[in-house]
Amino acid sequence: ADLAAIERRLLRELGPLFAAHRTHAARNLVLLPLVAMPHPAAAKDGADIAAKARELARSIAKTPSRERAIPQLFLVEDVSELTVLSEPELAQQVRNFASFVLYGLPALESGEALLYGREPHEPLATFACATAEIPRSKLRRYGTARVALEVLDAVVDAPRQDAELARIDVLEEVELAGLDAIDSSEGDVRALLERYAPTVERDDEPRWWTRGETLRERYGPDHGDASRDPAQPPPDVPMGWALERMQEIEKGWRLLQRRRFDDLVARERRAVEEARDRVLGQVKSFVDRTLWQRPDPEAFRRASELVALVARHVDDRLAEAVRERDAIAPPPAPSFDAFRDAHAEFLDAARRKPDLGRLLVFGALAVAGFVSFGPELLVALADVLGVGQGDALDAVLRDQAPWTAFGLGTVFVIGTLAPRFRKAVRAVRERFHAMFAALEQTVVGANGSLLDYFRSRLRLARQVARVEALLALQATVRRDAERLALLDRAARRARADLKDELRRLGVVDDDPSGVLGAGDESLVEPLVGPEGGDRLRALLPSSERRTRVLDVLGTLATESGFAQRWREEVPFTDVAALRRATTEHAAPVIEWDPTATPEGADAVARQIATFVRRQARSLGVALGYRAHEARDTTGVSTFARGDAVVPRALVEPVRRALAEDGAAGRAVVTVHAGPEPDRAYYLVAHGDIAEAAVASLAVGDDLRFEIEEGEDA
């Protein structure tokens, strides 16, 4: 039913192509069923099998010619004239005959009759077919697998190399030092403070005559000496000059804290990220060039070692960066304590400084006291000393006593007040400079200043960015290392798969003879003799193996895109791509022509003659009609009684070989020139067989008659 439905649909939908109005051999469309069945008499459901075969043959016979595209039904069973066929042999029969119909049919003069038959009402036909061939598909698989195995063996078994020079190259090219934190944080923060923080401008040093009250008013307010006050709570934040300076500094700090410093940190992070991207590019570029610039089998091993080297250096630098990051303590907020203390000490010094005007007044009073009371004392002193008239001391103590008292008073006042005043001035100046130094240290001091605060934060931000960059670099290097490890495993897996395939193709101990045929396929024989394996192996000389390996790796790098995609798609996982890359070097095997030399052509001709003789002795039709041909009133048509179809160039050599050694008891085996250069056929084909002549399709008494007749025999 399915076959008839296919027939009707093809004629209906594709009728214009197949000339549906024509019939039989005049039509371009042929549906040729090839049916294989077990011998009905030996099968449990033999009656059903025979009934189905009869039904199919009768439905074909009764189909009107204009509606018919199935001219014949080729039927074979597993019992032939000379032997019992196994299921694989039965499948080989069908495969061989289908190949002949598709490719070798023009070689037969009776080819059209074989397709269409001569008796439309008797569509039963049968055949027996064996081939000797060069299995091109197997040769392609063998050739590409062998070259691919050479590549994989070279990659997997590549020796370890002394990579000392390469190690130096990679460390010079991959500038990991670009990620090292260069501590320029102080200079950067100073530049930022110079731009945004208030500038500490020192006042002129106080003159020696400047009054203490003036200094306290200028740099105050002065709340007095707290040590003389009774216990009281701490005073409020000082007002005046000191508060203004602290507020200016605090305003600058907040501006930097909110905006400007974040911009600096962002710029530093960008710089570290750019360095990271640059180093990542260097690592990737170095690995890519090591693998694919001049690809060779050792490149994969070399790249793995160099990536491992870079990974170790990255790990060391990462550990160092983490230690440096953790060593940076969180910076304290800037403090004005030192400035407050220095300011208070300055005010204390200003408070303790004597007032120059008052000092002069009291000094003048002291001198006046000396002048008022001193002369009498000097005269009394002269009397006590017994100074006589005319002595030197007499003029000083008696005659010039007022001036002497004035001089002594002046010396006393100067000697007493000047050192104290000078000490107070020096203390004020020292405290003055200490106060401004403390103010400057609040901004740019080593500890507890704006500079220290932002410098520590910037160093911490840089170290954090460096750690993140090294982590990203570590992840990239580890991914490359993992990819290279996967590449090695993929190469080993592909090598194992290709070795398994070679074993399935019949290669044993590097002997490819099994690829050419024989083995379990008794109806598919090799076209070349036992020497074919050696000839096939010699097509890929070992002296050129290195060249083949390098060329295939180069093809994989460029044409297959491994150089661009090896991080996304692990090389050697796509065995098909590897085999495509080997096609050019496997061409001597794929395109091997064993008849290219006279000696080879003669050997192939003798091999074909041997094949023909063997099949002529053992191959017969596999349909039981021979003993019942008398029941076919119209006669059985013979399309091929045991003909050989051989490559055109070997027709005469095969005929000579058959003539020399005989044709298995037959006087002559007809040899036809076939269109295929790689395949020879031995064919037996009969058609126009009446259903009644086929004993295996008999029913009832006919079947019993066949069995009894067999017993009598």
C-alpha positions in Angstrom: 0.0 0.0 0.0 2.8 2.4 0.9 4.7 1.6 -2.3 1.6 2.1 -4.4 0.9 5.4 -2.7 4.4 6.6 -3.5 3.9 5.5 -7.0 0.6 7.4 -7.4 1.9 10.6 -5.8 5.1 10.8 -7.9 3.1 10.3 -11.1 0.5 12.9 -10.0 2.8 15.6 -8.7 5.9 15.1 -10.9 4.2 13.8 -14.0 5.5 16.5 -16.3 9.1 15.6 -15.3 8.6 11.9 -15.7 6.4 12.0 -18.8 3.4 10.4 -17.1 1.5 10.0 -20.4 4.1 7.4 -21.5 4.4 3.9 -20.4 7.0 1.2 -19.5 10.6 2.0 -20.8 9.4 5.2 -22.5 8.8 6.8 -19.1 11.7 8.5 -17.3 10.5 7.4 -13.8 11.4 4.0 -12.4 10.6 2.7 -8.9 12.5 -0.4 -8.4 11.7 -2.3 -5.2 14.6 -4.5 -3.9 13.0 -7.0 -1.5 15.0 -9.5 0.7 13.2 -12.2 2.7 14.0 -15.3 4.6 13.2 -18.6 2.9 9.5 -19.1 3.7 9.8 -22.8 4.2 12.4 -22.2 7.0 10.6 -19.3 8.8 7.9 -19.5 11.4 5.7 -17.0 9.5 6.8 -18.3 6.1 3.2 -18.5 4.8 2.6 -14.8 5.7 5.9 -13.8 4.1 5.1 -15.7 0.9 1.6 -14.3 0.8 2.9 -10.7 1.2 5.4 -11.3 -1.6 2.7 -12.7 -3.9 0.3 -9.9 -3.0 3.0 -7.3 -3.9 3.9 -9.0 -7.2 0.2 -9.3 -8.2 -0.6 -5.7 -7.3 2.3 -4.5 -9.5 1.1 -6.8 -12.4 -2.5 -5.6 -12.4 -1.6 -1.9 -12.2 -2.6 -0.3 -15.5 0.5 0.7 -17.6 -0.3 4.4 -17.5 -0.6 4.4 -13.7 2.5 2.2 -13.3 6.0 3.3 -12.4 7.2 0.0 -10.9 8.2 -2.3 -13.8 9.7 -5.1 -11.8 10.0 -6.5 -8.2 13.5 -7.8 -7.5 13.1 -10.5 -4.9 15.9 -12.4 -3.1 15.9 -14.8 -0.2 18.6 -16.2 2.1 18.9 -19.5 0.3 20.7 -19.3 -3.0 21.6 -22.0 -5.5 25.0 -22.7 -4.0 24.9 -21.5 -0.4 22.8 -20.2 2.5 23.3 -16.4 3.0 23.6 -14.8 6.4 21.7 -11.6 7.1 24.8 -9.4 6.5 25.4 -11.2 3.2 21.9 -10.7 2.2 22.3 -7.0 3.0 25.5 -6.9 1.0 23.6 -8.4 -2.0 21.0 -5.7 -1.9 23.6 -2.9 -1.4 25.8 -4.2 -4.3 22.9 -4.5 -6.7 21.6 -1.0 -5.8 25.1 0.4 -6.4 25.2 -1.4 -9.8 21.8 0.0 -10.9 22.8 3.5 -9.8 26.4 3.6 -11.2 27.2 0.6 -13.4 24.0 -0.1 -15.4 25.1 1.6 -18.6 27.8 -1.1 -18.9 25.2 -3.7 -19.8 23.7 -3.8 -23.3 20.6 -5.3 -21.6 20.5 -2.6 -19.0 17.1 -1.2 -20.1 15.7 -4.7 -20.1 17.1 -5.3 -16.6 15.2 -2.2 -15.4 11.9 -2.7 -17.1 11.7 -6.4 -18.0 10.1 -7.8 -21.1 6.9 -9.2 -19.7 4.9 -6.5 -17.8 2.5 -9.1 -16.4 5.4 -11.1 -14.9 7.2 -8.5 -12.7 9.2 -10.9 -10.6 13.0 -10.7 -11.0 16.0 -11.8 -9.0 19.7 -11.1 -8.8 23.0 -12.1 -7.2 25.7 -9.4 -7.1 29.2 -9.1 -5.6 31.7 -6.3 -5.8 35.4 -5.7 -5.6 36.1 -2.1 -4.9 38.3 0.5 -3.4 36.3 2.0 -0.5 36.9 5.7 -1.1 34.9 6.7 1.9 37.0 4.5 4.1 40.2 5.8 2.4 39.1 9.3 3.1 38.4 8.5 6.8 41.7 6.5 7.0 43.8 9.3 5.4 42.4 12.1 7.4 42.5 10.1 10.6 46.1 9.1 10.1 47.3 12.7 9.4 45.2 14.0 12.3 46.8 11.3 14.6 50.2 12.5 13.5 49.2 16.0 14.6 47.7 14.9 17.9 50.7 12.5 18.7 53.1 15.4 18.1 51.0 17.8 20.4 50.4 15.3 23.2 53.9 13.8 23.2 55.8 17.1 22.8 58.8 17.1 25.1 59.4 19.6 27.8 61.8 22.3 26.8 64.2 24.6 28.5 62.1 27.7 28.6 64.7 29.9 30.4 65.0 32.3 27.5 61.3 32.3 26.9 60.8 32.8 30.6 62.9 36.0 30.4 61.0 37.1 27.3 57.6 36.7 28.9 58.6 38.6 32.1 60.0 41.4 30.0 57.0 41.6 27.8 54.3 41.1 30.4 55.0 44.2 32.5 53.4 43.2 35.7 55.3 46.0 37.4 52.8 48.3 35.7 50.3 47.2 38.4 52.7 48.0 41.2 51.5 50.8 43.5 54.0 53.8 43.0 53.5 55.8 46.2 53.0 59.2 44.8 50.0 59.8 47.0 51.6 62.5 49.1 52.5 64.6 46.0 49.0 64.0 44.5 47.2 65.0 47.7 49.5 68.0 48.1 48.6 69.2 44.7 44.9 68.7 45.5 45.3 70.6 48.8 47.1 73.5 47.1 44.1 73.8 44.8 41.2 73.4 47.2 42.4 73.7 50.8 43.0 77.1 52.4 46.5 78.4 52.3 48.1 79.0 55.6 49.7 82.5 55.3 51.9 83.4 58.2 51.6 86.8 59.7 54.6 89.0 60.2 56.6 88.2 63.3 55.4 90.4 66.2 57.7 93.4 66.8 59.4 93.6 70.1 57.5 96.6 71.0 54.1 95.1 70.2 51.9 95.1 73.2 50.6 91.8 74.6 47.1 93.2 74.7 47.4 93.9 71.0 48.5 90.3 70.3 45.7 88.9 72.4 43.2 91.1 70.6 44.6 90.1 67.2 44.8 86.4 67.8 42.3 86.1 70.7 39.9 86.2 72.3 41.9 85.5 75.4 39.8 84.0 78.2 42.5 84.5 80.7 44.6 82.0 82.6 42.3 79.1 83.2 44.6 77.8 85.9 43.6 80.7 88.1 39.9 80.2 87.6 37.8 78.0 89.9 36.7 74.6 88.5 34.3 75.1 85.6 33.1 73.2 82.6 35.2 73.3 79.4 34.9 76.5 77.5 33.0 76.7 74.2 34.8 76.5 70.9 37.1 79.5 70.7 35.9 82.4 68.7 37.9 84.8 66.6 41.0 84.3 64.6 41.6 80.7 65.5 38.0 79.7 64.8 38.1 81.4 61.4 41.3 79.4 60.5 39.8 76.2 61.7 36.5 76.8 59.8 38.4 77.6 56.6 40.4 74.3 56.9 37.3 72.4 57.8 35.4 73.9 54.8 38.2 72.8 52.5 38.2 69.3 54.1 34.5 68.9 53.5 34.8 70.1 49.9 37.5 67.5 49.3 35.6 64.9 51.1 32.4 65.4 49.2 33.7 65.8 45.6 37.2 66.6 44.7 38.9 63.7 46.4 36.4 61.3 44.9 37.4 62.6 41.5 41.1 61.9 42.3 40.3 58.4 43.5 38.3 57.8 40.3 41.2 59.0 38.2 43.6 56.7 40.1 41.2 53.7 39.6 41.0 54.5 35.9 44.8 54.6 35.7 45.1 51.2 37.5 42.4 49.8 35.3 44.2 51.0 32.2 47.4 49.4 33.4 45.4 46.2 34.1 43.9 46.2 30.6 47.3 46.9 29.1 48.9 43.9 31.1 45.9 41.7 30.2 46.4 42.6 26.5 50.1 41.8 26.9 49.4 38.4 28.5 46.8 37.5 25.9 49.0 38.7 23.0 52.0 36.8 24.3 50.0 33.5 24.7 48.4 33.9 21.3 51.7 34.5 19.6 53.3 31.6 21.5 50.5 29.3 20.3 49.6 30.5 16.8 52.2 32.9 15.3 54.3 29.9 14.1 52.2 27.0 15.4 54.2 23.9 16.1 53.5 20.9 18.4 55.8 22.2 21.1 54.0 25.5 21.2 51.2 24.1 23.3 53.5 22.7 25.9 55.6 25.9 25.9 52.5 28.1 26.3 51.3 26.0 29.2 54.7 26.4 31.0 54.8 30.2 30.3 51.2 30.7 31.5 52.1 28.8 34.7 55.1 31.1 35.1 53.0 34.2 34.7 50.4 32.8 37.1 53.0 32.2 39.8 54.3 35.8 39.4 50.7 37.2 39.5 50.0 35.1 42.6 53.1 36.5 44.3 52.3 40.1 43.4 48.7 39.6 44.5 49.8 38.3 47.9 52.2 41.2 48.3 49.4 43.7 47.3 47.0 42.1 49.8 49.6 42.5 52.6 50.3 46.1 51.6 46.5 46.8 51.5 45.9 45.3 54.9 48.9 47.2 56.4 47.3 50.5 55.7 45.3 51.5 58.8 42.1 53.5 58.4 43.1 57.2 58.6 41.8 59.2 61.6 40.0 62.5 60.9 42.1 65.6 60.9 42.5 67.1 64.4 42.9 70.7 65.6 44.1 69.7 69.0 47.7 70.6 68.4 46.7 74.0 66.9 44.4 74.7 69.8 47.3 74.0 72.3 49.8 76.1 70.3 47.2 78.9 70.1 46.6 78.8 73.8 50.3 78.8 74.5 50.8 81.8 72.3 48.0 83.7 74.1 49.6 82.7 77.4 52.9 84.0 76.2 51.3 87.2 75.0 49.6 87.6 78.3 52.9 87.1 80.2 54.7 89.6 78.0 55.3 92.9 80.0 53.8 96.1 78.6 56.6 98.2 77.2 55.0 101.5 78.1 54.3 100.5 81.7 57.8 99.0 81.9 59.3 102.3 80.8 57.1 104.3 83.3 58.0 102.0 86.2 61.7 102.1 85.1 61.6 105.9 85.0 60.0 106.0 88.5 62.7 103.7 89.7 65.4 105.9 88.2 63.7 109.0 89.8 63.7 107.2 93.2 67.4 106.5 92.8 68.0 110.2 91.9 65.8 111.4 94.8 67.2 109.1 97.6 70.4 108.0 96.1 72.7 111.1 96.6 72.2 111.1 100.4 73.0 107.4 100.5 76.1 107.9 98.3 77.4 110.7 100.6 76.8 108.5 103.6 78.6 105.8 101.8 81.6 108.1 101.2 81.7 109.0 104.9 81.5 105.4 105.8 84.3 104.6 103.4 86.4 107.5 104.7 86.8 109.0 101.3 88.9 112.1 101.5 88.6 115.4 99.8 90.2 115.3 96.3 90.0 111.5 95.9 88.5 110.0 92.8 85.6 108.5 94.7 84.9 111.9 96.4 83.8 113.4 93.1 81.6 110.4 92.3 80.1 109.9 95.7 79.9 113.5 96.9 80.4 116.0 94.2 78.5 114.1 91.4 76.2 112.1 93.7 72.9 112.9 91.7 74.4 111.8 88.4 75.9 108.8 90.0 72.5 107.9 91.5 70.9 108.4 88.1 73.5 106.2 86.4 73.1 103.5 89.0 69.3 103.6 88.8 69.5 103.4 85.0 71.8 100.4 85.1 69.7 98.7 87.7 66.4 99.3 85.7 68.0 98.1 82.5 69.7 95.1 84.1 66.5 94.1 85.8 63.8 94.7 83.2 65.5 94.2 79.9 66.2 90.5 80.3 62.7 89.8 81.4 61.3 91.8 78.5 63.7 90.1 76.1 62.7 86.7 77.4 59.0 87.5 77.0 59.5 88.8 73.5 61.4 85.6 72.6 58.6 83.4 74.1 55.9 85.3 72.2 57.8 84.8 68.9 58.5 81.2 69.6 54.9 80.5 70.4 53.9 82.6 67.4 55.9 80.4 65.1 54.8 77.3 66.9 51.1 78.3 66.4 51.5 78.8 62.7 53.5 75.6 62.4 50.7 73.8 64.2 48.2 75.4 61.8 50.3 74.3 58.8 50.7 70.8 60.3 46.9 70.6 60.5 46.8 70.9 56.8 50.1 69.2 55.6 51.5 67.6 58.6 52.8 64.0 58.7 50.2 62.8 61.1 46.6 63.8 61.9 46.5 66.3 59.1 44.4 66.8 56.0 47.4 65.6 54.0 47.8 62.5 56.1 44.0 61.7 56.0 43.6 62.0 52.3 47.1 60.4 51.6 46.1 57.4 53.6 42.8 57.1 51.9 44.4 57.5 48.4 47.0 54.9 49.2 44.2 52.5 50.4 42.1 53.2 47.3 45.2 52.5 45.1 46.0 49.3 46.9 42.3 48.2 46.6 42.3 49.0 42.9 45.6 47.2 42.5 44.3 44.1 44.3 41.2 44.1 42.1 43.3 44.5 39.0 45.6 41.6 40.0 42.5 39.5 40.8 41.2 40.1 37.3 44.6 39.3 35.8 44.8 36.2 38.0 41.4 35.1 36.8 42.4 35.7 33.1 45.7 33.8 33.5 43.9 30.9 35.2 41.3 30.8 32.5 44.1 30.5 29.9 45.8 27.8 32.0 42.5 25.9 32.2 41.9 26.3 28.5 45.4 24.9 27.8 44.7 22.0 30.1 41.4 21.4 28.4 43.2 21.6 25.0 45.6 18.9 26.2 42.7 16.7 27.4 40.8 17.3 24.1 43.9 16.3 22.1 44.2 13.1 24.1 40.5 12.4 23.8 40.5 13.0 20.0 43.6 10.8 19.7 41.8 8.0 21.4 38.7 8.4 19.3 40.7 8.4 16.1 42.6 5.3 17.1 39.2 3.6 17.8 38.1 4.6 14.4 41.2 3.2 12.7 40.5 0.0 14.5 37.0 0.0 13.3 38.3 0.6 9.7 40.4 -2.5 10.0 43.8 -1.0 10.8 45.8 -3.4 12.9 49.4 -2.6 14.1 49.6 0.3 11.7 48.7 -2.1 8.8 45.9 -0.5 6.7 45.1 -3.6 4.7 41.8 -4.0 6.4 40.7 -0.6 5.1 40.8 -1.9 1.6 38.1 -4.5 2.3 37.8 -8.3 2.9 37.2 -9.2 6.5 33.6 -10.3 7.1 32.2 -9.0 3.8 32.4 -12.0 1.6 30.4 -10.3 -1.2 32.5 -7.1 -1.0 36.1 -7.8 -1.8 39.2 -5.5 -2.1 40.1 -4.3 -5.6 43.8 -4.7 -4.7 45.7 -7.6 -3.4 47.5 -8.1 0.0 50.3 -5.8 -1.1 47.8 -2.9 -1.1 48.3 -2.2 2.6 52.1 -1.6 2.2 51.4 0.6 -0.9 48.8 2.6 1.1 51.0 3.1 4.1 53.9 4.3 1.9 51.7 7.2 0.6 52.4 9.2 3.8 56.1 8.9 4.3 57.4 9.4 7.8 60.1 11.7 6.6 57.5 14.3 5.7 55.5 14.0 9.0 56.9 17.1 10.6 56.0 19.2 7.5 52.5 17.7 7.6 52.0 18.5 11.2 53.2 22.1 10.9 51.0 22.7 7.8 47.9 21.3 9.5 48.5 23.4 12.7 48.9 26.4 10.5 45.6 25.6 8.7 43.9 25.2 12.0 45.2 28.5 13.2 44.1 30.5 10.1 41.4 28.8 8.1 39.7 27.0 11.0 39.9 30.1 13.2 41.5 28.4 16.2 43.9 31.4 16.7 40.9 33.7 17.2 38.5 31.3 19.0 40.7 29.0 21.1 39.5 30.7 24.3 35.9 30.2 23.5 36.1 26.9 21.6 38.7 24.5 22.8 40.9 23.2 19.8 40.8 19.5 19.0 37.3 19.1 20.4 36.0 19.5 16.9 37.5 16.5 15.3 35.7 17.2 12.0 37.5 20.5 11.7 40.8 18.8 12.4 40.1 16.3 9.7 39.1 19.0 7.2 42.4 20.6 7.9 44.2 17.4 7.1 42.4 16.8 3.7 45.1 18.4 1.6 47.9 16.2 3.1 45.6 13.1 3.1 45.0 13.6 -0.6 47.6 10.9 -1.7 45.5 8.4 0.3 42.1 9.8 -0.7 42.9 10.0 -4.4 45.1 6.9 -4.5 44.9 5.2 -7.9 46.4 1.7 -7.7 46.4 1.4 -11.5 48.6 4.5 -12.0 51.6 2.4 -12.8 51.7 -0.6 -15.2 52.7 -2.9 -12.4 49.8 -1.7 -10.3 47.3 -2.0 -13.1 48.5 -5.6 -13.8 48.2 -6.5 -10.1 44.6 -5.0 -9.9 43.6 -6.8 -13.1 44.8 -10.2 -11.7 43.0 -9.4 -8.4 39.7 -8.7 -10.3 40.2 -11.9 -12.3 40.6 -13.8 -9.0 37.5 -12.1 -7.7 35.5 -13.1 -10.8 36.6 -16.7 -10.6 35.8 -17.0 -6.9 32.3 -15.5 -7.3 31.6 -17.6 -10.4 32.2 -20.7 -8.3 30.1 -19.7 -5.3 27.5 -17.1 -6.3 24.1 -18.1 -7.6 20.7 -16.6 -7.7 18.8 -16.5 -4.4 15.3 -17.4 -5.5 14.1 -20.9 -5.9 12.8 -21.2 -9.4 15.5 -23.2 -11.2 13.8 -26.5 -10.8 10.4 -25.2 -11.9 11.2 -23.1 -14.9 8.8 -25.3 -16.9 5.9 -23.7 -15.1 6.9 -20.3 -16.7 5.2 -20.6 -20.1 6.7 -17.3 -21.3 10.2 -18.2 -20.2 12.7 -16.5 -17.9 14.7 -13.6 -19.2 18.4 -13.6 -18.5 19.9 -10.1 -18.2 23.3 -11.2 -16.8 24.3 -14.9 -16.5 27.4 -14.1 -14.5 29.0 -11.1 -16.1 31.9 -9.0 -14.9 31.7 -5.2 -15.0 35.3 -3.9 -14.5 36.9 -0.4 -14.8 37.3 0.5 -18.4 41.1 0.7 -18.4 41.3 -2.9 -17.1 38.9 -4.7 -19.5 41.6 -6.2 -21.6 44.0 -7.1 -18.8 41.1 -8.8 -16.9 40.1 -10.7 -20.0 43.7 -11.9 -20.5 44.0 -13.0 -16.9 40.7 -14.9 -17.1 41.9 -16.5 -20.4 45.2 -17.5 -18.8 43.8 -19.1 -15.6 40.3 -20.1 -16.6 37.0 -18.9 -15.4 35.9 -21.4 -12.8 34.8 -24.0 -15.3 33.1 -21.6 -17.7 34.4 -21.2 -21.1 34.0 -17.5 -21.2 33.0 -14.9 -18.6 31.7 -11.8 -20.3 33.6 -8.7 -19.3 32.0 -5.3 -19.7 33.7 -1.9 -19.4 32.2 -0.1 -16.4 32.0 3.6 -15.8 33.5 3.4 -12.2 37.3 3.3 -11.9 37.2 2.0 -8.4 34.7 -0.8 -8.5 34.2 -4.1 -10.3 30.9 -6.2 -10.3 30.1 -9.8 -10.7 26.4 -9.9 -11.6 23.7 -12.6 -12.1 20.2 -11.2 -13.0 17.0 -12.9 -14.3 13.6 -11.4 -14.8 10.1 -12.0 -16.2 9.7 -14.9 -13.8 6.2 -16.3 -13.4 4.9 -16.6 -9.9 4.1 -20.3 -10.4 7.7 -21.0 -11.2 8.9 -19.7 -7.8 8.7 -22.7 -5.4 9.1 -20.6 -2.3 6.0 -18.7 -3.1 3.9 -21.8 -3.7 0.8 -22.4 -1.5 -1.0 -25.5 -0.3 -0.3 -28.6 -2.4 2.3 -26.7 -4.4 4.3 -26.0 -1.2 3.9 -29.6 -0.1 4.9 -30.8 -3.5 8.1 -28.8 -3.2 9.0 -30.3 0.1 8.2 -33.8 -1.0 10.2 -33.3 -4.2 13.1 -32.2 -2.1 12.8 -35.3 0.1 12.7 -37.6 -3.0 15.8 -36.0 -4.3 
